[in-house]
Amino acid sequence: MTEFVMDGYLKIEGEEIPMEASRMKSFKKHMGIIVEKAVMLMTFYPYYSALFALGIIAFVCLSFYCTDYILDKLEKRHEKDEKIKKKT
């Protein structure tokens, strides 16, 4: 062990460490799993397909609304901070 620590590691070729998956790749992977399970559920329970589709539409609309709301608040806060900086 001591020999490896002192100079033995120099004799071994290293490997390139793969970079961590980006958040978007991770998101796409998880969304793919969710969609796959949703299709399976709709196959087994076709009567709930319309209710499930409405739920997805509501979720997407709510997500866009919340995102716009949050971004608007952040933009207003940034503008307010800029005005305060200009005054001082």
N, C-alpha and C positions, 0 to 999 in steps of 0.2 A: 504494500500500500504506500509506504514511504517513497519507494522508488518511483512509483507512478506520479505521486504529487511533485516530486523534485524535478523530474525531467521525462518521465515515461509518457506523459500526455502529449509531448511533442511528436512522438512517433506514430500517433494515431490520427487518421484523417477525421476531420469534423463533419457534421451533417448540417445542412441548412435547416433552421427551425422555421416551420411554417408560420406565417402571420396569423394572428387571431382573425376569425371571420368577422367581416364588417357587420354592423347592426342591421343593415338592409338585407344582407344574405340570411342572417338569422331570422329576421322578420318574414322573409319570403318562405323560408323553410317551415316555420311554424304556421304560417297562413296556408301553405300547401297541405299540411297535416290536418288543419281545421277544416279546410274545404273537402278533403278526402273523407273525413269522418262525417261531415254534414251530408255529403252525397250518399254515404252508406246509411245514415239515419233516414234520409228521405226515401231511400229504396225500401227499407224495412217498414216505414210508417208513412205511406204516401198521402194519407189524409192530413198529416200535419205539415206538408210541404208548403202550402200557401201561408200558413201561420209562421213558419220558419223564414220564408222569403220576406214577409213583412217585417219580421224582427231584424233581419239583416239590413233591410233598407232603412229602418228607423235608426239602427246603430250607426250606419254610415253617415246619415244626415246629421245625427247628433254629434258625431265625431267632427265633421266639418264645421258645424256651428260652434262647438267648443274651441276648436283650433282657431277659428277666426276671432272669437271673443278674446281668447288669451293673447293672440298676437296683437290685436287692437289695444288691449290694456298695456302690453309691453311697449308698444310704439308710443302711446301717450305718456307713459312713465319716462321713456327715453327723451321725448321732447321736453318734458318738464325738467328733467335733469340738465339738459342742454341749456335751457333758459336760465336756470339757477347758476350754472357755470359762467354764462356770459355776464350775469349781473355782478359776479364777484371778481 
